[in-house]
Amino acid sequence: MNPPNKVFARIEPWQGQEAIRLGLACADTVWVALQGAQVLSWITAGEEQLFLSPLAAHDGHTPIRGGIPVCFPQFNQRGPLVKHGFARSMRWQADVGELQPLAGDGLRLVLRLADDHGTRAVWPHAFEAEVELELYPGRLSVTLAVRNTSHSALSFTTALHSYLRVPDVQQARLHGLEGLEYWDAVADTHPRQAGALGFGPEVDCVYPRPDQGMLLHRPGQGVLHIAQDPGFAQTVVWNPGPELCAGLADMQPDGWRRMLCVEAAAIDQPQVLAAGEVWRGGQYLSTP
């Protein structure tokens, strides 16, 4: 049993994976895998807020479908590396003894990754990366920081590929992108968003970061507020739709109905760090 009125962090198995479970006195919880520093679950007010495919791999090295994957140092296939980069398949380090309670009944946990022989074989740079989680009642923030520890410049693209749970994506609406010109990767066009964004067929769109954040209306589950730092200059909205989903081995055929990716991204221009420089960007999720 968890001590009453206490925050906690424990290393616990998640479907055979090494994971850390964080908990607040209000019963909000987060699970984060050491593989990829990937948030797997966020429960607030008794409801799961993230989508994790029932068919997701949990073998310690295959990318996990769902939660909040960290794409680094490459987004998608925009470069020579494995899709979405190597960080999401690697084991990150975390010390639950460094758990930091925060004012307002919150807590903070930091996970770390550094270059090694394997990463330098495919991406010849020295770096340190940190994923910082802050959990408060009704709020979760995920921040990625990258430090260039080499003697020459490096560049990367990155995203927090957040899979959000929705009861029925066809009933969901995403507000906050109205009036923005975006790239529709499915049609390869550059229209301007008119009204709230709805869903049904495949959606794969890259928007500029909205200054005021976004509201995801999910009938049957309520509203989720989504915001991101200026370091993440783009917002990617993705849902595979029924046809693409049917071809994904780690998704159920109707899994597209229960998820929507709203990703904080820095992908249109690579982020360039001189020796010793640090880049930082965060995504912030909250319920009313």
Secondary structure, DSSP 4 states (H G I P E B T S, - for coil): -PPTT--EEEEEEETTEEEEEEE-TTS-EEEEETBTTEEEEEEETTEE-B-B-TT---SSSSPPSBSB-EE-S--TTSSSSSTT-SGGGSBPEE-GGG-EEETTTEEEEEEEEE--HHHHHHS---EEEEEEEEEETTEEEEEEEEEE-SSS-EEEEEEE--EEE-S-GGG-EEES-TT-B-EETTTTB--B--SSB--SS-EEEEEEPPTT-EEEEETTTEEEEEEE-TTS-EEEEEE-HHHHHHT-TTS-TTGGGGEEEEEEEEEEEEEEE-TT-EEEEEEEEE--
